[in-house]
Amino acid sequence: MSLVPLVERESATGIVKDQLDRIHAAFGTVPAMFRAVANSPAALTSMWASFGAFSDGALGSALGEQIAVAVANRNSCEYCLSAHTALGRKAGVSSAALRAAQMGDSDDPRTAALLKFVLKLVEQRGQVTAADVQAVRDQSWSDEHIVEVIAQVALNLFTNYINIALAVPVDFPAVSLAQAN
């Protein structure tokens, strides 16, 4: 049971109603996370605008979903892991690639380097080294990609914290967290 009310689109007003209508149009429903965040119009606007900005980003949706899966698994956010696994499949990412991403891995060396960097960002709270950044560059990722990865990690931390702290019920097909070897 969520620790905050899940705002109903039908009873929302003003900017919250407008945002929830847009979310409904995109998903065909309003996922519970957005209904929880709708308790703060500013937070909802920020979150939805960030998702929108990244939809046209340099990394693309498939890689964005792999990043989200890696962050969610590392933070033990079952909501985000389930949601982004479903969205990753919709973006064309295989089940095997999404399972690998949970552990920050990929068969593709470029993607594996980026996901390793993602997990370092999370584990070290952004305290990465110049060598960590260079390792990503060495796999032909540009500064645009690197900055966008950091921004996507920050957005995913925001969504993970919302869902974990507020006990938002999972309304996507459940995916099990992967344990580190």
N, C-alpha and C positions, 0 to 999 in steps of 0.2 A: 504494500500500500504506500503510495506516494506521500511524502512528508509535507507537500504543499498541494493545494487543490489543482486538478488538471482542468484548465479553462476550456469550456465548451465553445466551439466556434459559433454556434447558433446564439449564444447569449453574450458573446463578446461585443464590444463597441469600439468605435474610433480606430486608432492605428492598430490596435491588437486585432480587431475584426478584419481590417485590410490585410494584415500580415498572415493571419490564419487562413483567409480566403486564398491567398497566393500559395501558401504551403499546401492547402487542399488541392488546388489546381495542379500542382507539381506531383503530388503523391497519390491523389485520388482519395486521400484520407488525411487527417492531421495526426502524425505520430505523437505518442505520449510525451516525448521529450519536449517538443515544441509547446504542447499544452501546459507543461510545467513551467517552462521559461516564460510563457505568456503572462505570468504573474508580474513580470517587469516589462513594460513596453520597450524600454531602452535596451534591455538584454535581448529581447526577441528581435528587435530591429537589427542590432549588432550581429547576432548569430546568423540570421537569414541573409543579411547583406554579405557577410563573409562567405557563406556557402555560394552565393551568387557570383561573387568576384572570382572564386576559385574555379567555377565551372568554365570560365574562359581563360584560365591560367595556362602557364607554360608546361605544367606537368601532365595535364590531361586527367580525365576522370578515372581511368583504370589505375594509374599510379597513385592518384589521390586516395583511392579506396584502399590500396595496399598499405599506404602510410597510416591511414586511420585504423586499419586492422592491427597493425604492429603496435601503435600507441595504445589502443583499447586493451589488447592482450597484456601488454606490460603493466597497465594500470588496473588490471582485473575489472574492467568495465564490461560486464556482460551485455548491457544494453547496446553500447556502441559496437562491440564485436559482432553482435547479431545483426544490427542495422547495416553496418558497412560490409559485412559479408554478403548480405542480400543485394546491396547496391553495387558491390564489386562484381557479382555474378551478372547483374543487369548491364554493367559496363563491359562485359566480355572477359572478365578475369576467370580463369579456371578454378575449380575447387582446390586443386593441388597447389596452385600458386597462392591462393588466399590462405591455405593452411601454412605454407612456408612463410608467408608474410607475417603471420602471427608471431613467429620466432625471429622476425627481422631477416629473413633469408629469401633467396630467389635463385632460380636456375640461370637467370641472366646476370652476369657479373656487374653490369652498370646498376641495375636495380638493387642487387645485393649490397653494393657499396652505399647506395642512398639509404636503404633501410637500416643498415648498420649505423649510419650517421644519425638517423631518426632516433634509434634506441639510445645512442649516446646522449643526444639532446635531452631525452626524457630522464634517463638514469642520473645524468650529471647536472640536471636542472639548468641546462644551457651552457655550462662551464666546459665547452669543448676547446680543443687546442687548435693552433694554426695547422698542425699536422693532420688533425681530423678533417678540417676544411679542405686541405690539399688532397687528401685521399679521395674526396668526392670529385674535386677538379680533375684528378688523375684519371677518372673514369669518364671524362669529357662532359661533365655537368658544368653549366655556366653559373656565373654569379646570380643571374636571374633565378635559376633553378634552386640554388642554395638558399637564397632569401625566401623564396616561396615555400620551400620545405619547412623552414623555421616557422613561417607564418601558419602553415597547415598544422604543424605540431601544436602550436599555441591554440589554434581553434579546437583541435581535438582534445587538448587538456581541458579546455573550457567545457566541452560537451561531456567528457568523462566525469569531471567534477560535479556537474549538474546532476547527472544520472546516478552517480554513486552517492553523493551527499544527500540527495533528496529521495533516494530509493524509488526512482521512476520505474514503473513496471515495464518489462520488455514486451513489446507488441510486434516484434518481428520473429521469424522462425529462430528458435534458440540455437546458439552455437556454443560449444564447450570451449572454455579457456584452455590453452596449451600450456604445459608446464615445461620449464627450461630443463634441458638434459643435465 
